[in-house]
Amino acid sequence: MVSPPYRINTLLTTAALAIAAVQLVVVPLLLRPESGVEADLLAVLIAVLLSLTTPFVRALLHEAIHSRLAAGRGWNTFFGRTLAITSAISFDANRLGHMTHHRFPRHALDRADVIEPGMNAVTTRLKFYLGLTGGLYAREILVSMLMLAPRPVINWVASNLLPEDDADAMVLHGALRRGLDRRLSRIRVDAVFIVLIYGGSFYLYGAWWWVLALSMALSGLIVSVQDNVAHYDTPAFVGAPAHNMYTSRLVAWFMLNSNLHGVHHDHPDVPWNSLPNAFQREGNGYSGGYFAQLAKQFTGPVTVSKD
């Protein structure tokens, strides 16, 4: 097993956290009445452009979720939680959902891109497009904030989200309950930090609060469009394989080879820098281009038959 590039990961994580610091603290300090119109426009442009680094930040967070970001569990968790908090989400809540996704890919709540028999096509399409255009990221934030509620409220919400007649859903509910038993306190601490950091940042932005809101919306759009791209239009059953998609080396590096998601699902312990070699060894080929697959999602959910 090839070891993760811990030193490179540390440098990349430092860069990602520096980006967050600039966006949340430095930029609003530049937006002052005495700074001038040109300086203000430059600061707004910087804040918006920094949102375009979202794929890079999320890829680092993904490595932390799989315990490959830093050597030692303590440092890995620390960096993962810090990256998540500066992204306005809880690390452990996100990790719980992601690891469930790995255990049950394309489970009942993991295929919003499918219209199954008995489902309302209009409602399903509406939910799909809302999720695709930023709703997924908004849901991640809401879930993190929900963890501040009393445990009975959390259990009630989880129970109403999962269908009672689905065996996989009941297994998911059990996994959720066990995960919360272990991590709820830490998730709540992260949620408090998110409220304090983003509340403080909105305060610093003052009348320019909409700049931070716009930056978050852009990040949310990127996260939501990328989230299910590797599973879109794959078979609607638990365990269906994910796509491997080709793109330029620069783009692949920028998102830490997230385009090779099929290989990642087959070999979840392989670090990001070793995914291309693993892909070459398997020799299964690409299912298409990454950006073409991103665009294809906007054709909407796929209808599946009873067969």
GUMISE-990749 format. One record per residue (C-alpha): residue number from 1; x, y, z. Coordinates in Angstrom, 1 decimal. Layout:
 pos      X      Y      Z
 NUM      X      Y      Z
...
//
This chain:
 pos      X      Y      Z
   1    0.0    0.0    0.0
   2    1.4    3.4   -1.0
   3    1.6    5.9    1.8
   4   -0.3    9.2    1.3
   5    1.8   12.3    0.5
   6    1.5   13.7    4.0
   7    4.0   16.6    3.5
   8    2.3   17.7    0.3
   9   -1.1   17.4    2.0
  10    0.0   19.6    4.8
  11    1.2   22.3    2.4
  12   -2.0   22.1    0.5
  13   -4.1   22.2    3.7
  14   -2.2   25.2    4.9
  15   -3.0   26.9    1.5
  16   -6.7   26.0    1.8
  17   -6.9   27.4    5.3
  18   -5.1   30.6    4.2
  19   -7.7   31.0    1.5
  20  -10.5   30.7    4.1
  21   -8.8   33.2    6.3
  22   -8.6   35.7    3.4
  23  -12.2   35.2    2.5
  24  -13.6   35.3    6.0
  25  -11.4   37.9    7.6
  26   -9.0   39.8    5.3
  27  -11.4   40.7    2.5
  28  -14.1   42.3    4.8
  29  -11.3   44.4    6.5
  30  -10.5   45.8    3.0
  31  -14.1   46.8    2.4
  32  -14.1   50.1    4.1
  33  -15.7   53.4    3.1
  34  -12.3   55.1    2.9
  35  -10.7   52.4    0.7
  36  -12.2   53.7   -2.6
  37  -14.4   52.2   -5.3
  38  -11.5   50.4   -7.1
  39  -10.3   48.8   -3.9
  40  -13.8   47.7   -3.0
  41  -14.4   46.1   -6.4
  42  -11.1   44.3   -6.2
  43  -11.9   42.9   -2.7
  44  -15.3   41.7   -4.0
  45  -13.6   40.1   -7.0
  46  -11.1   38.4   -4.7
  47  -13.9   37.0   -2.4
  48  -15.8   35.6   -5.4
  49  -12.7   34.1   -7.1
  50  -11.6   32.4   -3.9
  51  -14.9   30.5   -4.0
  52  -13.7   28.8   -7.2
  53  -11.1   26.9   -5.1
  54  -14.0   24.9   -3.6
  55  -13.1   21.7   -5.5
  56   -9.6   21.8   -4.1
  57  -10.8   22.4   -0.6
  58  -13.4   19.7   -0.7
  59  -10.9   17.2   -2.1
  60   -8.7   17.8    0.9
  61  -11.6   17.3    3.2
  62  -12.4   14.1    1.4
  63   -8.9   12.8    2.1
  64   -9.4   13.7    5.8
  65  -12.7   11.8    5.8
  66  -10.7    8.7    4.7
  67   -8.0    9.4    7.3
  68   -5.3   10.1    4.6
  69   -4.8   13.8    5.0
  70   -2.2   13.8    7.8
  71   -0.1   11.3    9.6
  72   -1.7   10.4   12.9
  73   -5.4   10.3   13.7
  74   -5.2   13.4   15.9
  75   -3.7   15.6   13.2
  76   -5.9   14.2   10.5
  77   -9.0   14.9   12.5
  78   -7.8   18.4   13.5
  79   -7.2   19.4    9.9
  80  -10.4   17.7    8.7
  81  -12.5   19.5   11.3
  82  -10.8   22.9   10.6
  83  -11.3   22.5    6.8
  84  -15.0   21.6    7.4
  85  -15.7   24.4    9.9
  86  -14.2   27.0    7.5
  87  -16.5   25.5    4.9
  88  -19.5   26.0    7.2
  89  -20.1   22.2    7.8
  90  -19.4   19.7   10.5
  91  -16.6   17.2    9.7
  92  -18.1   14.3   11.6
  93  -21.6   14.8   10.2
  94  -20.2   15.0    6.7
  95  -18.0   12.0    7.3
  96  -20.9    9.9    8.6
  97  -22.9   10.6    5.5
  98  -19.9    9.9    3.2
  99  -18.9    6.6    4.8
 100  -22.5    5.5    4.6
 101  -22.4    6.4    0.9
 102  -19.4    4.1    0.6
 103  -21.0    1.3    2.4
 104  -24.3    1.6    0.5
 105  -23.6    3.5   -2.7
 106  -26.9    4.4   -4.5
 107  -29.0    3.5   -1.5
 108  -32.6    4.8   -1.2
 109  -31.5    8.3   -0.2
 110  -28.5    8.3   -2.5
 111  -30.1    8.4   -5.9
 112  -32.0   11.7   -6.2
 113  -31.3   11.5  -10.0
 114  -33.7    8.6  -10.4
 115  -37.5    8.6  -10.9
 116  -38.6    5.1   -9.7
 117  -42.0    3.5  -10.1
 118  -44.6    5.2   -7.9
 119  -42.7    8.4   -7.5
 120  -44.1   11.8   -8.5
 121  -42.1   12.9  -11.5
 122  -42.7   16.6  -11.1
 123  -41.7   16.6   -7.4
 124  -38.7   14.4   -8.0
 125  -37.4   16.7  -10.7
 126  -38.0   19.8   -8.6
 127  -36.0   18.2   -5.7
 128  -33.3   17.1   -8.1
 129  -32.7   20.5   -9.6
 130  -32.9   22.3   -6.2
 131  -30.3   19.9   -4.9
 132  -28.1   20.3   -8.0
 133  -28.1   24.1   -7.9
 134  -27.0   24.5   -4.3
 135  -29.5   22.6   -2.3
 136  -27.1   19.8   -1.4
 137  -24.6   22.2    0.2
 138  -27.5   24.0    2.0
 139  -28.6   20.6    3.3
 140  -25.1   20.0    4.7
 141  -25.2   23.3    6.5
 142  -28.7   22.6    7.9
 143  -27.7   19.1    9.1
 144  -24.7   20.6   10.9
 145  -27.0   23.1   12.6
 146  -29.6   20.5   13.3
 147  -27.1   18.8   15.6
 148  -27.5   21.6   18.1
 149  -31.1   20.5   18.6
 150  -32.1   18.0   21.4
 151  -31.4   14.4   20.6
 152  -35.1   13.4   20.3
 153  -35.6   16.1   17.7
 154  -32.6   14.7   15.7
 155  -34.0   11.2   16.0
 156  -37.4   12.4   14.8
 157  -36.0   14.1   11.7
 158  -33.9   11.0   10.8
 159  -36.8    8.7   11.2
 160  -39.0   10.8    8.9
 161  -36.3   11.0    6.3
 162  -35.9    7.2    6.0
 163  -38.6    5.0    4.5
 164  -39.9    2.5    7.0
 165  -40.3   -0.3    4.4
 166  -36.8   -0.2    3.1
 167  -34.4   -2.7    4.7
 168  -31.3   -0.7    3.6
 169  -32.8    2.4    5.1
 170  -33.3    0.7    8.5
 171  -29.6   -0.3    8.4
 172  -28.7    3.3    7.6
 173  -30.8    4.5   10.5
 174  -28.9    2.2   12.8
 175  -25.6    3.4   11.5
 176  -26.7    7.0   12.0
 177  -27.7    6.3   15.6
 178  -24.4    4.7   16.4
 179  -22.5    7.4   14.7
 180  -24.3   10.1   16.7
 181  -23.7    8.2   19.9
 182  -20.0    8.5   19.3
 183  -19.7   11.9   17.7
 184  -22.6   14.1   18.7
 185  -20.7   16.2   21.2
 186  -17.9   16.9   18.8
 187  -20.4   17.7   16.0
 188  -22.1   20.2   18.3
 189  -18.7   21.9   19.2
 190  -18.0   22.2   15.4
 191  -21.5   23.7   14.9
 192  -20.9   26.3   17.6
 193  -17.5   27.3   15.9
 194  -19.3   27.6   12.6
 195  -21.9   29.9   14.0
 196  -19.2   32.0   15.7
 197  -16.8   32.2   12.7
 198  -19.5   32.9   10.1
 199  -21.4   35.2   12.4
 200  -18.2   37.1   13.0
 201  -17.4   37.2    9.3
 202  -20.8   38.5    8.4
 203  -20.4   41.2   11.1
 204  -17.0   42.2    9.6
 205  -18.5   42.4    6.1
 206  -21.2   44.7    7.5
 207  -23.1   46.4    4.6
 208  -21.1   44.1    2.3
 209  -22.6   41.0    3.8
 210  -24.0   40.0    0.4
 211  -20.4   39.4   -0.8
 212  -19.9   36.6    1.7
 213  -23.4   35.3    0.9
 214  -22.6   35.3   -2.8
 215  -19.3   33.5   -2.2
 216  -21.1   30.9   -0.1
 217  -23.8   30.5   -2.8
 218  -21.1   30.0   -5.5
 219  -19.3   27.4   -3.3
 220  -22.6   25.7   -2.7
 221  -23.3   25.5   -6.4
 222  -19.9   24.0   -7.1
 223  -20.3   21.4   -4.3
 224  -23.8   20.5   -5.3
 225  -23.0   20.1   -9.0
 226  -19.9   18.0   -8.2
 227  -21.4   15.8   -5.5
 228  -23.2   13.2   -7.6
 229  -21.5   13.6  -11.0
 230  -19.7   10.3  -10.7
 231  -22.9    8.4   -9.9
 232  -25.3   10.2  -12.2
 233  -27.0    7.8  -14.7
 234  -25.5    4.7  -13.1
 235  -27.8    1.7  -12.3
 236  -30.3    2.4   -9.5
 237  -29.3   -0.4   -7.1
 238  -27.1   -0.5   -4.1
 239  -23.5   -1.2   -5.0
 240  -23.6    0.2   -8.6
 241  -20.2    1.2   -9.9
 242  -19.2    4.8  -10.2
 243  -17.8    6.7  -13.3
 244  -14.2    7.3  -14.1
 245  -14.0   10.5  -16.2
 246  -11.2   12.0  -18.2
 247  -10.0   15.6  -17.9
 248   -6.8   17.6  -18.2
 249   -3.9   16.9  -15.8
 250   -4.2   20.4  -14.4
 251   -7.9   20.1  -13.6
 252   -7.4   16.5  -12.2
 253   -4.6   17.8   -9.9
 254   -6.7   20.8   -8.8
 255   -9.4   18.4   -7.5
 256   -6.9   15.7   -6.4
 257   -8.0   13.2   -9.1
 258  -11.6   13.2   -8.0
 259  -12.5   12.5  -11.6
 260  -11.4    8.9  -10.9
 261  -14.2    8.2   -8.5
 262  -14.9    4.7   -9.8
 263  -11.4    3.7   -8.8
 264  -11.8    5.4   -5.5
 265  -14.9    3.3   -4.7
 266  -13.2    0.1   -5.7
 267  -10.1    1.0   -3.7
 268  -11.1    3.6   -1.0
 269   -7.7    3.2    0.8
 270   -5.7    4.5   -2.1
 271   -4.5    8.1   -1.6
 272   -5.3   10.7   -4.2
 273   -1.8   10.8   -5.8
 274   -2.0    7.0   -6.5
 275   -5.4    6.9   -8.1
 276   -4.0    7.4  -11.7
 277   -1.7    4.3  -11.3
 278   -4.6    2.3   -9.9
 279   -6.7    3.3  -12.8
 280   -4.1    2.3  -15.3
 281   -3.7   -1.1  -13.6
 282   -7.4   -1.8  -13.8
 283   -7.6   -0.8  -17.5
 284  -11.4   -0.3  -17.5
 285  -11.2    3.0  -19.4
 286  -13.2    6.2  -19.0
 287  -16.9    6.5  -19.1
 288  -16.7   10.0  -20.6
 289  -15.4   13.5  -20.0
 290  -15.7   15.1  -16.6
 291  -17.2   18.4  -17.7
 292  -19.5   16.6  -20.2
 293  -20.8   14.5  -17.3
 294  -21.3   17.7  -15.2
 295  -23.4   19.2  -17.9
 296  -25.3   15.9  -18.6
 297  -26.8   16.1  -15.1
 298  -28.9   19.1  -16.1
 299  -30.9   16.9  -18.4
 300  -32.6   15.8  -15.2
 301  -33.5   12.6  -13.4
 302  -33.6    9.3  -15.2
 303  -36.8    7.3  -15.2
 304  -36.4    3.6  -14.4
 305  -38.9    0.8  -15.2
 306  -40.3   -1.7  -12.8
 307  -38.0   -4.3  -14.3
//
